[in-house]
Structures are given as structure tokens and as C-alpha cells.
Amino acid sequence: MVEFIRKGIVASLLAGFTVLAGSVVAVPDVHAQQKVPVAKIAVVDVTFILNSSETWKNAENDMKARVGDVQKEIDKKRNALKTRADELKRQQTILAPDVFEQKARAIQKEQAILQREAQISNAKIGNVLNKMRVQLSGVITQLASKVAQEKGMNIGFDRSNVIFFDKGMDITQEVLKRFNASKTKVEFTVDKKQ
């Protein structure tokens, strides 16, 4: 009797799975019916566009001018410290040893502070340049997307991530042309606080 019941349960379960399997197969898969578009790839050399663009060249020249101003100020302070150090060396024979050491340590401390000031200034300028690159890369990406869509392309890659490609996929020159024509302006400030 137990064997008969067990066989009946197994048969019922198999029949149920068969019905369920039939239901799953009978349900149309909506995702499978959607047509996947053919990949049409665009390649853009973002770094080349950044480095070649008028916008970047102008921004870089502005930054170089500011770096020059900062460097002049640092050089002025460095020269003043050198003059004081030279004067202290001339006075070494007439100053008490402890007074000479105290003044020498003070000059060394000021030199270390000036060196740190120069490092902080360079780091700030580097950060500003990086922010500008990110901002301009975003504009280039938007322009590349527009050019790609106009050409019927639906996937875009940066040239730095592609090993090889057909030159017909390269839209760099068109994007560069539009980027220069866009006259994109970059505003930047270098925080003077230490």
C-alpha cells in the first residue's frame, strides 16, 4: 500500500512539473523578442582633443601665467632669505655662537616654510588643472555622443581603451572641430589660503 501511494505521489509530481514546464515554455519571452541593434562603434581620442584644442591651450597659458606670478613671488622671498643668510655668514665672527645658531635656525625654518608654500602652491595648481581636464573631458564626451548619433553610431570608446580599430570609426577630428567651434570657456580659481 505504501509503495502504491509513493508511486502515485511521484506520478502526480511528474505530471505537475510537466504542466509547469509546459507553462514556462508557452509564455513568450518579451526580452527575447526585442531586436538587439547592431553595434556601430565610434572611437574618440579624448586626450588628443584636450591637448590640441584651443580651449585647453588658452586655459593652460592662463595657468602658466599664474604659475609664473607665484614663482616670482617665491623667488623674491627665496632671494631675501639668501641675502639674510649671506649677511649672517659675514656676521658669524662678531656674533656670539648661541646668537648665530639661533638666527641660522630661524632662517632655516623660514626656508622650510617657503619650500612648503611652494609645494602647496604647485599641488593647488595641479588640482585646478585636473579639474579643468575633467570638466573639458565631459564636454568632449557630450560632443562625441552627438557626432556619433548623427553618424548612426551607438557605442563610443576612448582611443586609450582600444587596441585597434578601423579608421572609419574614428570621429576625433570632427569632435575636435566642434569642440574648438564651441568656444568653451573654463573658469578656474586657485585658493590662496594655506
N, C-alpha and C positions, 0 to 999 in steps of 0.2 A: 504494500500500500504506500509506504514512504517513497519507494522507488518510483511509483506511478505519479505521485504528487511532484516529486523532484523533476521528472521528465516533463510534466505539464507546465511547471513554472519556467523551466528552461525554454520550452517551446513558446510560451507566452512572451518571455523576454525577447527572444529572437524575432518574433513577429512584430513586437513593438519597435525594436531597433530598425527593422526593415522599413516599417512605416515611417519612422523618424528620418531614416536615411533618404527615403523617397521624398519626404517633405523638404529636406535640405537641398536636394538636387533640383527639385521643382521650383524653388524660389529663385527668381532671376537676380543675379548679382549686378547691382546698379553700377558699381565701380568698374566691373569688367566690361560693361557695355560702352563706357566713355572712351572716346578715341584719344589716345595719347598723342600730343603733337610731335612732329618730327623735330629733333633738336637742330637748331640753326645757331651756331656759335659765333660770338663776336669776341675778339681779343683786343685789349686796350693796354698800352704801355703807360700806366699812370705816372710812374717815376719820370719817364721821358717827357711827358706833358708838363709835369710840375717843373722840371728843371729847364725846359725850353720856353715856357710861357712868359709872356710879358709881365703878367701879374706877379709871378714869383720873382722875376728879375728885379722888378721895381721894389717889391717888399724886401728882398734881400739887400738891395742897395740902401734902402732906408735903414735897415738894421745895421749894416756895416757903418753907416754914418754915426748911428747912436753908439755902436761899439767903439768907434774912433774917439768920440767925445768922452766916453767913460775911460778909455785907455789914456787919453791925455790927462785927465784928472788924476788917475792913479800914478802916471809917470811924474806929474808935478809933485805929488805927495812923496813919491819914492826919492825924487831928487832932493827935496827938502830934508828928508831923513838922512840921505847920503851926506849932504852938506853938514848936518849936525854931527854925524858920525866922524867925518873928517876933522871937524873942529875939535871934537872930543879927543881924538888921537893926538892932535897938536897940544892939547892941554894936559895930556896924561902925565907929563913930567912935573907939572906945577900943582896938580890936584892930589889930594890925599887918596891913597889906594881905595879906601872904602867909598869915597865920594865918586871916584872914577867908575868903580864897579856898579854903583847904584845908577849912575847916568847911562852906562853902557847897557845895563839890563832894561832900563826904560826905553832906550832906542830899539833894542831887540824886540821888546814887547810891542812897540808901535809898528815895527816891520812885520811882525807876525799878524797883527790886526789888519794891516794893509794887504798882506797876502791873502788872508781870509776874505777880506772885502772883494778882492779881485776874483777869487773863486766863486763867491756867491753871485757876483755880477755876471760872470760867464755862465753859471748854471741858469740864472734867470733868463738870459738871452737865449740859451739853448732851449729852455722850456717854451719861450714865446715862439721860436722858430718851429718847434714840433707842433704846437697848437695851430700855427698858421698852415703847416703841411696837412694836418688832419682836416682843417676847415676846407682848404682848397681841394683836397682829395675827394671830399664829399660833393663838392660842386662838379668836379670832373666825372664822378660816378653818375650823377644825375644826367649830365650831358651825354655820357656814353650810353646810358639806358635809352635816352630819347633817340639818338642816332641809330642804335641797334634796332629799336622798334620800327623806325622809318624804313630800315633795310630788311625788315621781316625776320630779324634775328631774335631769338628768345632766351638765350643763355649768354652771360658775359663772364669773361675771365680776365684777370690782370695778367699781363705778359710775364711777370715774375713767377707766376704759378703754372706756366705752360712750357713744356719741353720743346714741342714742335707743333706747327700748325700750317695750314695753307694760307698764303699771303692774302687771299681773298677774304679771309675772316678778320683781318686787321683793320680796325676803324680808327686807329690812333691819330692819323693826320687830320681826319675830319673833326674829331673831338678837339684836337689842339686848335684848329682853325676857329671852331665855335667858342672855345674857351677864351682865346685871345679876343675874339669879337665881343664877348660878353662884358668885357671891361670890368671884371670882378674886382672889387676893392677889398682890401684886407686891413682891418683896424687892429692895432696892437698897442699895448702899453706895457712897459717894464716897471714893475713895482720897485720903487726906490727905497722902501723900508728894508731894514736888515733883519 
